[in-house]
Amino acid sequence: MNFCGEASASLREAVERHDGSIVSGENIARLAEFDSYIRYFTSFSYIRPRHKVSPDFVRALILAESAADPKALSPKQARGLGQLLYPTALKASRELSQRFTAFRHVSHRTLRDLQEDDLYDPAVNILLTCYLIAKYNERFNGRLDLVVTAWNAGEYTETLEYGRHAPYRETEELIGKVNAYYLYLLRTRAFR
């Protein structure tokens, strides 16, 4: 059995299935409500100087994960716009709270003492999403499939060590959606 070949084929199918997807006007309007937060929090270099997260990538991830619903809750208890799991968000918030950066919209105290319900706050969720994506971009050289695998399956998923995405259907579908929405947003310049 060719594990790598099968994984590549199923990912290719997921990407093709979502290829050409368009974002509804309703979802664009919902996402627009949070655009000031997205623009603000993507303006920071979290990991390395002059390396920032693409606002359109963050928008695409939010659309794919929650359809821009800040109250979204998954069956696995992922919360808010970026569908953050509390343990991952807590670790990220503590890392951010140890820095000297002061963020508008999110207090140092909130980051230090993050509660599960804080993940429903769009500003908190977007800040943590941007930080984690910056971290994964650095670790995986900006490869969308690996960044989304770290996002969805965990940054220590074994396949990532070998430069491969996690061969889980849910992860492959998310990679396909994020890729399609990202390309759509770049093409249409919906938020320029």
C-alpha positions as CSV (number, residue, x, y, z in Angstrom):
1,M,0.0,0.0,0.0
2,N,1.4,3.4,-1.0
3,F,0.4,5.6,2.0
4,C,2.0,8.7,0.6
5,G,0.5,8.2,-2.8
6,E,-3.0,7.6,-1.4
7,A,-2.8,10.6,0.9
8,S,-1.7,12.8,-2.0
9,A,-4.6,11.5,-4.2
10,S,-7.2,12.1,-1.5
11,L,-5.8,15.6,-0.9
12,R,-5.9,16.3,-4.6
13,E,-9.5,15.2,-4.7
14,A,-10.4,17.4,-1.8
15,V,-8.7,20.4,-3.4
16,E,-10.4,19.7,-6.7
17,R,-13.8,19.3,-5.0
18,H,-13.5,22.8,-3.6
19,D,-11.7,24.4,-6.6
20,G,-13.6,27.4,-7.9
21,S,-15.7,27.7,-4.7
22,I,-17.1,31.1,-4.2
23,V,-18.0,32.8,-1.0
24,S,-21.6,33.9,-0.6
25,G,-22.4,37.5,-0.2
26,E,-23.9,36.7,3.2
27,N,-20.6,35.2,4.4
28,I,-18.6,38.1,3.0
29,A,-21.0,40.5,4.9
30,R,-20.6,38.5,8.1
31,L,-16.8,38.4,7.8
32,A,-16.7,42.2,7.1
33,E,-18.0,42.8,10.6
34,F,-14.6,41.5,11.9
35,D,-12.4,43.0,9.2
36,S,-11.0,45.8,11.4
37,Y,-9.8,43.1,13.9
38,I,-8.3,41.0,11.1
39,R,-6.5,44.0,9.6
40,Y,-5.2,45.1,13.0
41,F,-4.0,41.7,14.3
42,T,-2.4,40.7,10.9
43,S,-0.3,43.9,11.1
44,F,2.0,42.3,13.8
45,S,5.1,40.3,13.3
46,Y,4.5,37.7,15.9
47,I,7.4,35.3,15.3
48,R,10.0,37.0,13.1
49,P,10.5,40.7,12.2
50,R,8.8,41.7,8.9
51,H,6.9,38.4,8.6
52,K,3.2,38.9,8.9
53,V,0.2,36.7,8.4
54,S,-1.9,37.3,5.2
55,P,-5.3,38.8,6.1
56,D,-6.9,36.9,3.2
57,F,-5.5,33.6,4.6
58,V,-7.0,34.4,8.0
59,R,-10.3,35.3,6.3
60,A,-10.3,32.1,4.3
61,L,-9.6,30.0,7.5
62,I,-12.4,31.8,9.3
63,L,-14.8,31.2,6.4
64,A,-13.8,27.5,6.2
65,E,-14.0,26.9,10.0
66,S,-17.0,28.8,11.2
67,A,-18.6,30.6,8.2
68,A,-17.8,33.8,10.1
69,D,-20.0,32.9,13.1
70,P,-18.3,34.1,16.3
71,K,-20.6,31.8,18.4
72,A,-19.7,28.6,16.5
73,L,-19.1,25.6,18.6
74,S,-17.9,22.3,17.0
75,P,-18.7,18.8,18.4
76,K,-15.1,18.7,19.5
77,Q,-15.6,21.9,21.5
78,A,-13.7,24.2,19.1
79,R,-15.0,27.7,19.6
80,G,-15.5,30.9,17.8
81,L,-14.4,32.3,14.4
82,G,-11.2,30.3,14.0
83,Q,-12.6,27.2,15.9
84,L,-10.0,27.2,18.5
85,L,-9.7,24.4,21.0
86,Y,-9.3,25.8,24.5
87,P,-6.0,24.0,25.4
88,T,-4.3,25.2,22.2
89,A,-5.7,28.7,22.8
90,L,-4.7,28.8,26.4
91,K,-1.1,27.9,25.5
92,A,-1.0,30.5,22.8
93,S,-2.5,33.2,25.1
94,R,0.1,32.5,27.7
95,E,2.9,32.8,25.2
96,L,1.5,36.1,24.0
97,S,0.9,37.4,27.5
98,Q,4.6,36.9,28.3
99,R,5.6,39.4,25.6
100,F,5.7,43.1,26.1
101,T,3.3,43.8,23.2
102,A,0.2,45.6,24.2
103,F,-2.8,44.9,21.9
104,R,-5.8,47.1,21.4
105,H,-9.1,45.2,21.8
106,V,-7.6,42.4,24.0
107,S,-6.2,43.1,27.5
108,H,-3.1,41.6,28.9
109,R,-5.2,40.2,31.7
110,T,-7.5,38.4,29.3
111,L,-4.5,36.8,27.6
112,R,-3.0,35.8,31.0
113,D,-6.2,34.4,32.4
114,L,-8.0,33.1,29.3
115,Q,-11.3,31.4,29.9
116,E,-13.1,29.2,27.4
117,D,-15.9,31.7,26.8
118,D,-13.3,34.3,25.8
119,L,-12.9,32.4,22.6
120,Y,-16.3,33.7,21.5
121,D,-14.9,37.2,21.6
122,P,-14.0,38.0,18.0
123,A,-11.0,40.1,19.0
124,V,-9.5,37.4,21.2
125,N,-10.2,34.7,18.7
126,I,-8.7,36.5,15.8
127,L,-5.6,37.5,17.8
128,L,-4.9,33.9,18.8
129,T,-5.7,32.7,15.3
130,C,-3.2,35.2,13.8
131,Y,-0.5,34.2,16.4
132,L,-0.9,30.5,15.8
133,I,-0.9,30.9,12.0
134,A,2.3,33.0,12.2
135,K,3.8,30.2,14.4
136,Y,2.8,27.5,11.9
137,N,3.9,29.5,8.9
138,E,7.3,29.9,10.4
139,R,7.6,26.2,11.3
140,F,6.3,24.9,8.0
141,N,7.7,27.5,5.6
142,G,4.3,28.8,4.7
143,R,3.1,25.6,3.1
144,L,-0.7,25.8,3.2
145,D,-1.3,22.1,3.5
146,L,1.1,21.8,6.5
147,V,-0.1,25.0,8.2
148,V,-3.7,23.8,7.9
149,T,-2.7,20.3,9.1
150,A,-1.1,21.8,12.2
151,W,-4.2,24.0,12.7
152,N,-6.6,21.1,12.4
153,A,-4.8,18.0,13.5
154,G,-2.2,19.6,15.9
155,E,1.2,21.0,15.4
156,Y,2.9,17.8,16.5
157,T,1.1,15.5,14.2
158,E,3.6,12.8,13.1
159,T,3.2,13.3,9.4
160,L,4.3,16.9,9.7
161,E,7.8,15.8,10.7
162,Y,8.1,14.2,7.2
163,G,6.7,17.2,5.4
164,R,3.3,15.6,4.7
165,H,-0.2,16.7,5.6
166,A,-2.3,14.5,8.0
167,P,-4.2,11.9,5.9
168,Y,-7.5,12.6,7.7
169,R,-10.5,13.3,5.6
170,E,-11.5,16.3,7.9
171,T,-8.0,17.8,7.5
172,E,-7.9,17.3,3.7
173,E,-11.4,18.8,3.3
174,L,-10.3,21.8,5.4
175,I,-7.1,22.2,3.3
176,G,-9.3,22.1,0.2
177,K,-11.7,24.7,1.5
178,V,-9.1,27.1,2.9
179,N,-7.2,26.9,-0.4
180,A,-10.3,27.6,-2.5
181,Y,-11.5,30.5,-0.3
182,Y,-8.0,32.0,-0.1
183,L,-7.7,31.9,-3.9
184,Y,-11.2,33.4,-4.2
185,L,-10.4,36.2,-1.8
186,L,-7.1,37.0,-3.6
187,R,-8.8,37.0,-7.0
188,T,-11.8,39.1,-6.1
189,R,-10.0,41.4,-3.7
190,A,-13.2,41.5,-1.7
191,F,-11.6,43.3,1.2
192,R,-9.5,45.9,-0.5
